[in-house]
Amino acid sequence: MTQDSKAQKTNFTAIVLAAGKGTRMKSPLPKVLHPVAGVPMVLRAIQGLQKAGASEIRLVVGHGQGLVRQVVESTGVLCFEQKEQLGTANAVRSAQVENLEGEVLIMNGDHPLIFADDIRNLIQSFRELKADLAVVTAIVKKPGDLGRIIRQKNELKAIVEARDASSDTLKIREINTGLYVVKADLLKELLPKIKNENSKKEFYLTDLILLAQEENYSVQALRTSPRVAHGVNQQSELAQASQYLYRLKAKKLMEEGVLILDPKSVYIEDPVVVGPGSVIYPNVFLRGKTAIGAFSVLEPQVFISDSIIGQSVQIKMGTHIEKSEVKNNCQVGPYARLRPETVLEDEVHIGNFVELKKTKMGKKSKASHLAYLGDAEIGQECNIGCGAITVNYSADKLKHKTKVGDRTFVGSDVQLIAPIEIGNDAILGAGSVITKSVPDFALAVSRAKQTNIPDYRAKKSVKKIEE
């Protein structure tokens, strides 16, 4: 079955509840925008639903809705405002359920570990059971403040919120995950009948269970993995969710032939691709649209974001690479920095404490240590000496370009005052300040004349003693 046919078969409407303030997060950022392994929680929910075949996604927003709308607007979801925080049933009402048809999946926007396969399986089970309403449950070790599932003869009877539960009920480990699958007609009929007769005077969506049973609808409990129940209400739970996804990604890469020395200490986001035979040391962070070729080595404390790394590349300890391209057989670092729009051609060597920004290094060129090259184009087989810099930012706040030809030698502590162009096979003497272009094969030297004052130190010492 193709992905398209699977999506067609699981066609449904989704309501995602994302209006909560998230008080326990202790953060000014809306809870659903907190990133889990690099992706805002609410986007993970939306992506999972879209992959599972949701025909329409309705997002209920409230606290910080301006920021939330900015994040989700490009995904095609429809946003509905919950004007007052009056409980989950009130939030679902805010999604204008009166114009829904078919099957509806209701979920929270702060459950980042619900995957597309989970959703497909739940929809399929709902259909196979010919249910009118299903609540998704899980058995967890520490139920905490989650609603408890009450059964009689293994049949679902009710959901009791922890704050309203007796001490015996609180011992139950089967909990409500916050996911529901329901037929739209049932939702439209019974949702208005939910009352707020509880300790918080809120309208609980869980009351839908009892109402449906009283009307002789088919109500089922679909048990799923405890992972699905992992909601994020505080920073520690956010970290746990990220750790789970990072470990899952590491496991997948190892199954594809990547050698990861310590899977618990690497942080690799979902879109990252790593070729087989590559080695990843501890404390490596790979994020965004990063791709690493085969047989490359990433030493400890390497950070790479939105960059392409070729085959057989060695990225040494402490190197930072952002929005750059490093081609095959290069060596970078230790403690080098490649800023955006940097390109290293094959067999380039960038050494310790070298910084490049918007710079292209030609094949087999090298800058071994302590250099800065910005807005520059360096030819093939060039040598950039220690302490050499391009002076690319002028007093008029414009950035100017430096061009260096093939096989050119730039001595130590040379300053290249852009805009400037250096020819092929040129030599720039150490300590020079180069302000004019240099032709092919030329030697350029720009230094003040050295003056030696004989016995200067001795005369100063005698004068001091006499005083």
MOPEWO-V737875 format. One record per pair of residues at least 4 apart in sequence whose ideal C-beta (glycine too) atoms are under 8 Angstrom apart, sorted by sequence separation. I is the first residue (numbers start at 0). J is the second residue. D is the distance in Angstrom with one decimal. If there is no record, write none. Layout:
i = (I	I)
j = (J	J)
d = (D	D)
//
This chain:
i = (0	1	2	3	4	5	6	24	26	28	34	35	38	39	40	41	42	43	44	45	46	47	49	60	63	64	65	66	67	68	81	85	86	87	88	89	90	92	95	99	106	113	114	115	116	117	118	119	120	121	122	123	124	150	159	160	164	165	166	181	182	183	184	185	186	188	189	197	202	206	207	208	209	210	212	223	224	225	232	233	234	235	236	237	238	239	240	241	242	243	244	245	246	247	248	249	250	251	253	261	267	273	279	285	291	297	308	314	325	331	337	343	349	360	366	377	383	392	393	403	409	415	421	427	433	437	454	455	456	457	458	459	460	461	462	0	21	28	34	35	38	48	71	84	91	113	125	128	142	150	151	159	164	181	195	211	223	231	252	253	303	320	355	372	392	393	24	33	34	72	83	139	149	150	195	197	212	230	231	253	259	267	273	285	291	297	308	314	325	331	337	343	349	360	366	377	392	393	403	409	415	421	427	437	26	32	33	49	60	71	96	106	148	149	195	211	229	252	391	392	0	21	31	32	35	38	48	60	81	125	149	161	194	391	20	21	24	31	32	58	81	124	149	159	193	231	253	391	20	21	30	31	68	148	149	193	208	229	249	391	427	433	19	45	67	82	147	193	229	303	314	320	349	355	372	434	17	19	21	81	121	136	146	147	194	250	267	273	285	291	308	325	331	337	360	389	403	409	415	421	425	431	433	31	45	58	80	146	193	249	295	301	312	318	347	353	364	370	425	431	432	17	64	79	91	104	121	134	146	147	193	229	265	271	277	283	289	295	301	306	312	318	323	329	335	341	347	353	358	364	370	375	401	407	413	419	422	425	428	431	79	146	252	271	277	289	295	298	301	306	312	315	317	318	323	335	341	344	347	350	353	358	364	370	372	374	407	413	419	421	422	424	425	426	427	428	431	64	79	145	246	249	257	265	267	271	277	280	283	286	289	290	292	294	295	296	298	300	301	302	304	305	306	307	308	309	311	312	313	315	316	317	318	319	320	321	322	323	326	329	335	338	340	341	342	343	344	346	347	348	349	350	351	352	353	354	355	356	357	358	359	361	363	364	365	367	369	370	371	372	373	375	401	407	410	413	416	419	420	421	422	423	424	425	426	427	428	430	41	104	144	147	158	190	193	226	246	257	264	265	266	267	268	270	271	272	273	274	276	277	278	280	282	283	284	286	287	288	289	290	291	292	293	294	295	296	297	298	299	300	301	302	303	304	305	306	307	308	309	310	311	312	313	314	315	316	317	318	319	320	321	322	323	324	326	328	329	330	332	334	335	336	338	339	340	341	342	343	344	345	346	347	348	349	350	351	352	353	354	355	356	357	358	359	360	361	362	363	364	365	366	368	369	370	371	372	374	400	401	402	404	406	407	408	410	412	413	414	416	419	420	422	423	425	426	427	428	56	58	60	104	143	144	189	192	249	255	257	258	260	264	265	266	267	268	270	271	272	273	274	275	276	277	278	279	280	281	282	283	284	285	286	287	289	290	292	293	295	296	298	299	300	301	302	303	304	306	307	309	310	312	313	314	315	316	318	319	321	322	323	324	325	326	327	328	329	330	331	332	333	334	335	336	337	338	339	340	341	342	344	345	347	348	350	351	353	354	355	356	357	358	359	361	362	364	365	367	370	371	373	399	400	401	402	403	404	405	406	407	408	409	410	411	412	413	414	415	416	422	425	428	56	57	58	59	60	61	142	149	248	256	257	258	260	265	266	268	270	271	272	274	277	278	280	283	284	285	286	289	292	295	301	306	309	312	315	318	323	324	326	327	329	330	332	335	336	338	341	348	353	354	358	361	364	373	398	399	401	402	404	405	407	408	410	411	413	414	422	56	57	58	59	60	61	102	245	248	255	256	257	258	259	260	261	265	266	271	274	277	283	292	298	309	315	323	329	335	344	355	361	401	404	407	410	413	56	57	58	59	60	61	134	147	186	189	245	248	252	257	258	260	268	274	280	291	326	360	366	404	410	55	57	59	62	147	149	189	245	257	325	381	387	421	61	102	148	150	248	381	387	17	102	134	147	374	376	381	384	387	390	393	49	148	179	189	244	373	374	375	376	378	380	381	382	384	386	387	388	390	15	41	45	147	148	181	185	188	374	375	376	377	378	379	380	381	382	383	384	385	386	387	388	389	390	391	17	142	147	148	252	374	375	376	378	379	381	382	384	385	386	387	388	390	42	46	146	147	179	375	378	381	384	387	389	15	41	42	45	61	142	145	146	372	378	384	15	41	142	145	175	32	39	45	59	185	301	306	30	42	59	140	142	323	15	29	139	29	32	59	138	163	298	13	28	29	32	59	138	139	163	292	298	338	344	404	31	137	138	162	274	309	315	29	57	136	137	160	162	28	29	32	57	136	136	137	13	135	136	375	11	12	15	17	18	20	21	134	135	180	9	10	11	12	13	15	17	18	19	20	134	135	375	9	10	11	12	13	14	15	16	17	18	19	135	160	374	6	8	10	12	13	15	17	18	134	135	361	6	7	12	14	134	135	160	178	378	384	6	18	133	159	5	132	133	158	176	132	133	157	132	173	178	17	58	130	131	132	158	53	131	157	176	177	157	176	132	155	177	131	174	125	48	156	121	48	122	121	146	15	18	44	18	44	155	20	44	51	155	19	50	51	53	113	155	18	44	47	110	41	44	47	48	51	52	110	40	43	47	51	110	40	44	46	40	43	47	48	107	150	16	40	47	51	106	107	134	18	106	148	38	105	106	16	104	105	134	16	18	104	105	132	35	104	105	132	14	31	103	31	102	103	30	102	103	132	14	102	103	131	101	102	14	101	100	103	145	99	132	134	136	138	131	132	133	134	135	136	137	140	145	131	132	133	134	135	136	137	139	12	96	99	130	131	132	133	134	135	136	137	138	12	21	99	129	130	133	135	137	12	14	16	128	130	139	11	12	13	14	16	17	19	87	96	97	137	10	11	12	13	14	15	16	17	96	128	137	11	12	13	14	15	16	17	135	11	13	15	128	96	125	91	125	124	92	91	92	105	121	88	121	120	88	117	117	9	86	9	85	92	117	11	89	9	86	89	91	5	9	87	88	90	112	113	86	87	88	112	85	86	87	88	85	86	87	110	112	86	87	88	110	111	88	110	110	111	109	110	109	107	109	112	111	112	112	111	16	11	12	40	35	33	30	30	35	33	36	35	36	35	24	34	24	25	26	36	23	24	25	35	36	23	24	21	36	24	36	38	37	38	36	37	36	37	37)
j = (4	5	6	7	8	9	10	28	30	32	38	39	42	43	44	45	46	47	48	49	50	51	53	64	67	68	69	70	71	72	85	89	90	91	92	93	94	96	99	103	110	117	118	119	120	121	122	123	124	125	126	127	128	154	163	164	168	169	170	185	186	187	188	189	190	192	193	201	206	210	211	212	213	214	216	227	228	229	236	237	238	239	240	241	242	243	244	245	246	247	248	249	250	251	252	253	254	255	257	265	271	277	283	289	295	301	312	318	329	335	341	347	353	364	370	381	387	396	397	407	413	419	425	431	437	441	458	459	460	461	462	463	464	465	466	5	26	33	39	40	43	53	76	89	96	118	130	133	147	155	156	164	169	186	200	216	228	236	257	258	308	325	360	377	397	398	30	39	40	78	89	145	155	156	201	203	218	236	237	259	265	273	279	291	297	303	314	320	331	337	343	349	355	366	372	383	398	399	409	415	421	427	433	443	33	39	40	56	67	78	103	113	155	156	202	218	236	259	398	399	8	29	39	40	43	46	56	68	89	133	157	169	202	399	29	30	33	40	41	67	90	133	158	168	202	240	262	400	30	31	40	41	78	158	159	203	218	239	259	401	437	443	30	56	78	93	158	204	240	314	325	331	360	366	383	445	29	31	33	93	133	148	158	159	206	262	279	285	297	303	320	337	343	349	372	401	415	421	427	433	437	443	445	44	58	71	93	159	206	262	308	314	325	331	360	366	377	383	438	444	445	31	78	93	105	118	135	148	160	161	207	243	279	285	291	297	303	309	315	320	326	332	337	343	349	355	361	367	372	378	384	389	415	421	427	433	436	439	442	445	94	161	267	286	292	304	310	313	316	321	327	330	332	333	338	350	356	359	362	365	368	373	379	385	387	389	422	428	434	436	437	439	440	441	442	443	446	80	95	161	262	265	273	281	283	287	293	296	299	302	305	306	308	310	311	312	314	316	317	318	320	321	322	323	324	325	327	328	329	331	332	333	334	335	336	337	338	339	342	345	351	354	356	357	358	359	360	362	363	364	365	366	367	368	369	370	371	372	373	374	375	377	379	380	381	383	385	386	387	388	389	391	417	423	426	429	432	435	436	437	438	439	440	441	442	443	444	446	58	121	161	164	175	207	210	243	263	274	281	282	283	284	285	287	288	289	290	291	293	294	295	297	299	300	301	303	304	305	306	307	308	309	310	311	312	313	314	315	316	317	318	319	320	321	322	323	324	325	326	327	328	329	330	331	332	333	334	335	336	337	338	339	340	341	343	345	346	347	349	351	352	353	355	356	357	358	359	360	361	362	363	364	365	366	367	368	369	370	371	372	373	374	375	376	377	378	379	380	381	382	383	385	386	387	388	389	391	417	418	419	421	423	424	425	427	429	430	431	433	436	437	439	440	442	443	444	445	74	76	78	122	161	162	207	210	267	273	275	276	278	282	283	284	285	286	288	289	290	291	292	293	294	295	296	297	298	299	300	301	302	303	304	305	307	308	310	311	313	314	316	317	318	319	320	321	322	324	325	327	328	330	331	332	333	334	336	337	339	340	341	342	343	344	345	346	347	348	349	350	351	352	353	354	355	356	357	358	359	360	362	363	365	366	368	369	371	372	373	374	375	376	377	379	380	382	383	385	388	389	391	417	418	419	420	421	422	423	424	425	426	427	428	429	430	431	432	433	434	440	443	446	75	76	77	78	79	80	161	168	267	275	276	277	279	284	285	287	289	290	291	293	296	297	299	302	303	304	305	308	311	314	320	325	328	331	334	337	342	343	345	346	348	349	351	354	355	357	360	367	372	373	377	380	383	392	417	418	420	421	423	424	426	427	429	430	432	433	441	76	77	78	79	80	81	122	265	268	275	276	277	278	279	280	281	285	286	291	294	297	303	312	318	329	335	343	349	355	364	375	381	421	424	427	430	433	77	78	79	80	81	82	155	168	207	210	266	269	273	278	279	281	289	295	301	312	347	381	387	425	431	77	79	81	84	169	171	211	267	279	347	403	409	443	84	125	171	173	271	404	410	41	126	158	171	398	400	405	408	411	414	417	74	173	204	214	269	398	399	400	401	403	405	406	407	409	411	412	413	415	41	67	71	173	174	207	211	214	400	401	402	403	404	405	406	407	408	409	410	411	412	413	414	415	416	417	44	169	174	175	279	401	402	403	405	406	408	409	411	412	413	414	415	417	70	74	174	175	207	403	406	409	412	415	417	44	70	71	74	90	171	174	175	401	407	413	45	71	172	175	205	63	70	76	90	216	332	337	62	74	91	172	174	355	48	62	172	63	66	93	172	197	332	48	63	64	67	94	173	174	198	327	333	373	379	439	67	173	174	198	310	345	351	66	94	173	174	197	199	66	67	70	95	174	175	176	53	175	176	415	52	53	56	58	59	61	62	175	176	221	51	52	53	54	55	57	59	60	61	62	176	177	417	52	53	54	55	56	57	58	59	60	61	62	178	203	417	50	52	54	56	57	59	61	62	178	179	405	51	52	57	59	179	180	205	223	423	429	52	64	179	205	52	179	180	205	223	180	181	205	181	222	227	67	108	180	181	182	208	104	182	208	227	228	209	228	185	208	230	185	228	180	104	212	178	106	180	180	205	76	80	106	81	107	218	84	108	115	219	84	115	116	118	178	220	84	110	113	176	108	111	114	115	118	119	177	108	111	115	119	178	109	113	115	110	113	117	118	177	220	87	111	118	122	177	178	205	90	178	220	111	178	179	90	178	179	208	91	93	179	180	207	111	180	181	208	91	108	180	109	180	181	109	181	182	211	94	182	183	211	182	183	96	183	183	186	228	183	216	218	220	222	216	217	218	219	220	221	222	225	230	217	218	219	220	221	222	223	225	99	183	186	217	218	219	220	221	222	223	224	225	100	109	187	217	218	221	223	225	101	103	105	217	219	228	101	102	103	104	106	107	109	177	186	187	227	101	102	103	104	105	106	107	108	187	219	228	103	104	105	106	107	108	109	227	104	106	108	221	190	219	186	221	221	190	190	191	204	221	190	223	223	193	223	224	118	195	119	195	202	227	122	201	122	199	202	204	119	123	201	202	204	226	227	201	202	203	227	201	202	203	204	202	203	204	227	229	204	205	206	228	229	207	229	230	231	230	231	231	230	232	240	240	243	244	244	177	180	183	231	231	231	231	232	237	237	240	240	241	241	231	241	232	233	234	244	232	233	234	244	245	233	234	232	248	237	266	268	268	269	268	269	269	286	287)
d = (5.2	6.8	6.3	6.4	6.3	6.5	7.3	7.7	7.7	5.3	6.0	7.7	5.2	7.3	6.7	6.4	6.0	6.3	6.4	6.3	6.3	6.2	6.0	3.9	5.9	5.8	6.8	6.7	6.2	5.6	7.9	3.9	7.0	6.6	6.5	6.8	7.6	6.6	7.9	5.8	6.4	5.3	7.4	6.3	6.2	6.4	6.5	6.2	6.2	6.3	6.6	6.3	6.2	6.1	6.0	6.8	3.9	7.1	7.4	5.6	7.1	6.2	6.3	5.9	5.4	7.9	7.3	6.5	7.7	6.3	6.0	6.5	6.4	6.6	7.0	4.7	8.0	7.4	6.0	7.3	6.5	6.5	6.5	6.6	6.2	6.5	6.7	6.2	6.3	6.3	6.4	6.4	6.3	6.6	6.5	6.3	6.5	6.6	5.8	7.0	5.1	5.3	5.2	5.0	5.4	4.7	5.2	5.2	5.1	5.1	4.5	4.1	5.0	4.8	4.5	5.2	5.1	7.5	5.5	5.2	5.1	5.6	5.3	5.6	6.7	5.2	5.5	6.5	6.6	6.6	6.4	6.5	6.7	6.5	6.6	5.3	7.2	6.0	5.5	5.5	5.3	4.2	5.3	8.0	6.4	6.7	5.3	7.2	6.7	6.0	4.9	4.7	5.1	5.1	4.8	4.1	7.9	4.6	4.1	7.6	6.8	7.1	7.3	6.8	7.8	7.8	5.3	6.9	7.6	7.9	7.2	7.5	7.6	6.1	5.7	6.4	5.4	7.1	5.0	5.6	5.8	7.5	7.2	7.2	7.2	7.5	6.9	7.2	6.2	7.0	7.6	6.7	6.9	7.4	6.6	7.0	5.6	6.2	6.9	7.5	7.4	7.0	5.9	4.5	6.9	4.7	5.9	7.2	5.1	7.0	7.5	6.7	6.7	4.8	5.1	5.0	7.1	6.5	5.3	7.9	7.8	6.8	6.8	7.3	6.1	7.7	5.5	6.6	6.6	5.1	4.4	6.5	7.3	5.5	7.9	2.6	6.7	5.0	6.6	7.6	4.9	7.5	7.0	5.4	5.1	5.9	6.9	7.2	7.1	7.7	7.4	3.9	5.6	6.1	6.0	7.0	5.9	7.2	5.4	6.5	6.9	5.7	5.8	6.0	7.6	7.4	7.0	7.4	6.1	7.3	7.7	7.3	7.3	7.7	6.8	7.4	8.0	7.6	7.8	4.2	7.6	5.0	4.8	5.1	7.3	6.8	7.8	7.5	7.8	7.7	7.6	7.3	7.3	7.4	7.8	4.4	7.7	7.8	7.9	7.5	4.9	6.3	6.2	8.0	7.5	6.1	6.5	6.3	4.8	4.0	5.9	5.1	5.6	5.5	4.7	4.9	5.3	5.3	7.3	5.5	5.1	4.4	7.3	5.1	6.1	6.7	6.1	7.6	5.0	6.8	6.6	7.6	5.6	4.6	5.6	5.0	5.2	7.4	7.9	5.0	7.9	3.7	4.3	5.1	5.0	4.6	7.7	7.6	4.6	7.0	7.4	5.0	5.0	5.6	4.9	6.4	7.7	6.6	6.7	4.2	4.8	6.4	6.8	7.2	7.4	6.6	6.5	7.7	7.2	6.7	6.9	7.0	6.4	6.5	7.3	6.8	6.6	7.4	7.1	7.4	6.5	6.4	6.2	6.9	7.8	6.8	7.4	7.6	7.2	6.9	5.9	5.8	6.6	7.6	8.0	6.7	6.2	6.3	6.3	6.3	6.1	5.8	4.8	6.8	7.7	7.6	6.3	7.8	7.0	8.0	6.2	8.0	6.0	5.7	6.3	7.5	6.4	5.6	7.3	7.5	7.2	6.7	6.2	7.9	8.0	6.1	6.0	6.9	7.5	6.6	6.3	5.2	6.6	7.6	7.7	6.9	7.9	6.7	7.7	7.1	6.6	7.0	7.5	6.6	7.7	8.0	6.3	5.9	7.0	7.8	7.4	6.5	8.0	6.1	6.9	7.5	7.8	7.5	6.3	7.0	7.5	5.7	5.9	6.1	7.5	7.8	4.9	6.7	7.9	7.5	5.5	7.2	4.6	6.7	7.4	6.8	6.7	7.2	4.6	4.7	4.8	4.7	4.9	5.3	4.7	5.1	3.8	5.6	7.3	7.3	4.4	5.7	5.0	7.0	7.0	7.4	6.9	7.6	4.1	7.3	7.3	7.8	6.6	6.6	7.9	7.5	7.8	6.1	4.9	6.2	7.6	6.2	5.0	7.5	7.5	7.4	5.0	5.1	5.4	5.1	4.7	4.6	5.1	4.8	4.3	4.9	4.9	5.0	5.3	4.7	5.2	4.9	4.6	4.8	4.8	4.9	4.7	4.9	4.4	4.9	5.0	5.0	4.8	5.2	3.2	4.3	4.2	4.8	4.7	4.4	6.1	3.8	7.1	7.4	6.0	5.6	6.5	7.8	7.1	5.0	7.1	7.6	6.5	7.2	4.2	5.2	4.5	4.9	5.4	5.0	4.7	5.5	3.9	5.7	3.9	5.3	5.0	4.9	4.9	5.0	4.2	5.1	4.4	5.0	4.9	4.5	4.7	4.7	4.2	5.9	3.8	5.1	5.3	4.8	4.4	5.3	4.3	5.9	7.3	7.4	5.9	6.1	6.5	7.5	5.5	5.9	7.2	7.4	6.5	5.7	7.9	3.7	7.4	7.4	7.2	7.9	7.6	7.8	4.7	5.2	6.9	7.2	7.1	5.8	5.7	6.2	7.7	6.5	7.5	7.4	5.5	5.0	4.5	4.6	4.7	5.3	4.8	4.4	4.4	4.7	5.5	4.3	4.6	4.7	5.0	5.0	5.5	5.2	4.9	4.8	5.3	4.8	3.9	7.5	6.9	3.7	7.7	7.1	6.9	4.3	7.8	8.0	8.0	7.1	7.8	6.9	6.6	7.2	4.0	7.5	7.5	7.3	6.0	4.0	7.1	7.3	7.3	5.7	6.6	4.1	4.8	4.7	5.4	4.9	4.8	4.8	4.9	4.6	7.5	5.1	5.5	4.9	4.6	5.3	3.9	6.8	7.9	7.5	7.2	4.3	7.5	6.7	7.6	4.4	7.6	7.6	7.6	7.3	7.1	7.8	7.3	6.7	3.7	7.3	7.4	6.9	7.0	6.6	6.8	4.6	3.7	5.7	5.5	4.4	4.5	4.7	4.8	4.9	4.7	4.8	4.9	5.3	4.6	4.9	5.2	4.7	5.2	4.6	7.2	6.7	7.1	7.6	7.1	6.9	7.9	7.1	6.5	7.4	7.1	4.8	3.2	7.7	7.0	6.9	7.7	7.2	6.5	7.5	7.3	6.9	3.3	7.0	7.0	4.5	7.8	7.4	8.0	7.4	7.5	7.3	7.2	7.8	7.1	7.4	7.3	7.9	7.7	6.9	7.0	4.9	7.6	7.1	7.1	6.6	7.3	7.3	7.2	7.9	6.6	7.8	7.9	6.8	7.2	7.4	7.6	8.0	4.1	7.7	6.7	3.7	7.2	7.3	6.9	3.5	7.3	7.8	6.8	6.8	4.4	5.1	5.0	5.4	5.9	4.4	6.8	7.1	7.2	6.1	6.2	5.3	4.6	4.7	5.5	4.5	7.7	7.7	7.5	7.1	7.3	8.0	6.7	7.8	7.0	7.6	7.6	7.4	7.9	7.7	7.9	6.6	7.7	7.2	7.4	7.2	6.4	7.0	7.9	7.1	7.7	7.1	7.6	7.0	5.3	7.8	4.6	5.3	6.5	5.3	7.9	7.0	5.9	7.9	7.0	7.6	7.9	7.6	7.9	7.4	6.7	6.9	6.9	5.9	5.2	7.8	6.9	7.4	6.1	6.4	6.5	7.7	5.8	5.1	7.9	6.4	7.0	6.6	7.6	7.4	8.0	7.4	5.2	8.0	6.5	4.3	5.1	7.0	7.0	7.7	6.7	5.5	7.8	7.5	4.2	6.9	7.1	7.3	7.5	6.6	6.8	7.3	5.7	6.1	6.6	7.9	5.5	5.3	6.7	7.8	6.5	7.1	6.7	6.5	7.0	6.5	7.4	6.2	7.8	5.0	4.3	4.9	4.8	4.7	4.6	4.8	5.0	5.1	4.9	4.8	4.6	4.1	4.6	5.7	4.8	4.8	4.6	7.9	7.5	6.3	6.3	7.9	6.7	7.4	7.1	3.8	7.0	7.4	6.6	3.8	7.3	7.8	7.6	7.2	6.1	6.7	8.0	6.3	7.6	7.5	7.0	7.1	7.0	7.2	7.4	5.9	5.4	6.9	7.0	5.2	7.8	7.1	4.0	4.0	7.7	6.5	6.5	7.0	6.3	5.5	6.4	6.5	7.2	5.8	5.9	4.8	5.9	7.7	7.6	7.8	7.2	7.3	7.2	4.9	7.9	7.3	5.7	6.1	3.2	6.1	5.2	5.2	5.8	7.3	4.7	7.4	7.9	6.3	5.5	5.1	5.8	6.0	7.0	7.3	8.0	7.5	6.8	6.4	7.2	7.7	5.7	6.8	7.6	8.0	5.7	4.4	5.4	6.2	7.0	7.1	7.6	5.6	6.0	7.6	6.5	6.2	5.5	4.5	7.8	6.3	7.9	7.1	6.8	6.3	5.6	5.1	7.7	7.4	6.0	4.6	7.4	5.7	5.5	5.9	6.2	7.2	7.1	6.1	5.5	7.1	4.2	8.0	7.8	7.9	3.8	7.8	6.6	4.8	4.7	4.9	4.9	5.1	5.7	2.9	6.5	3.7	6.4	6.7	7.7	7.1	5.0	7.8	7.0	6.8	7.8	6.3	7.4	6.9	6.7	7.3	6.7	7.1	6.7	5.5	7.5	6.7	7.9	6.9	6.6	3.4	7.6	6.8	7.9	6.7	7.0	4.6	4.0	6.8	7.5	7.3	8.0	4.7	7.6	7.0	6.3	7.2	7.4	7.1	7.2	5.6	7.3	5.2	6.0	5.3	7.9	5.8	4.4	5.8	6.9	6.7	5.1	6.1	4.3	7.5	7.6	6.9	7.9	6.5	5.9	5.8	7.6	7.8	6.5	4.2	7.9	6.0	7.2	5.1	4.3	6.7	7.3	3.7	7.8	7.9	7.4	4.2	6.9	7.0	5.7	7.3	4.5	7.2	5.6	7.7	3.8	7.1	6.5	6.2	4.5	4.9	5.0	7.8	5.6	6.9	8.0	7.9	8.0	7.7	6.4	4.5	7.5	6.4	4.6	6.1	7.4	6.5	7.9	7.8	5.7	4.9	6.2	8.0	6.9	7.8	4.9	7.1	4.4	6.4	7.3	7.6	7.2	7.8	6.6	4.2	5.3	6.9	7.1	5.9	4.3	7.3	5.8	6.4	5.3	5.7	7.5	7.4	4.8	4.8	6.2	5.4	6.5	7.5	7.2	7.7	5.9	5.3	5.9	7.2	4.0	5.9	7.8	5.0	7.2	4.0	7.4	7.3	7.8	7.8	6.9	6.5	7.8	8.0	4.7	4.9	4.4	5.6	5.0	5.1	5.5	4.8	5.7	7.0	6.8	4.8	6.9	7.4	6.9	7.3	7.8	7.2	6.5	6.7	7.7	7.4	7.1	6.4	6.9	5.0	5.5	4.8	6.5	6.3	7.2	7.4	4.3	5.7	6.5	7.1	7.4	7.4	7.2	7.8	7.1	7.9	5.2	5.7	6.0	7.7	4.4	5.0	4.8	4.8	5.9	5.1	3.4	5.7	5.1	4.2	6.8	7.3	7.6	7.6	7.4	6.0	7.6	6.8	5.6	6.9	4.9	8.0	6.1	7.5	7.5	6.9	5.3	6.0	6.4	7.7	7.1	5.8	6.4	6.9	7.8	4.5	6.5	7.3	7.5	7.0	5.0	7.3	7.9	5.7	5.8	7.2	5.0	7.4	4.6	6.0	6.9	7.2	7.8	3.8	7.9	4.9	5.3	3.1	7.3	5.9	6.6	5.6	4.1	6.1	4.5	5.7	5.6	4.0	7.0	4.8	7.5	7.6	6.9	7.7	7.6	7.2	6.6	5.2	6.5	5.4	7.5	4.8	6.3	7.1	5.9	5.0	6.2	7.5	7.7	8.0	8.0	7.4	6.3	7.3	6.9	7.1	7.8	6.6	5.5	7.6	4.7	4.7	5.2	8.0	7.8	7.2	7.8	7.6	3.9	5.0	6.1	7.1	6.4	5.7	4.5	6.3	7.1	7.5	7.5	7.8	7.6	4.1	7.0	5.8	7.3	6.8	5.5	7.4)
//
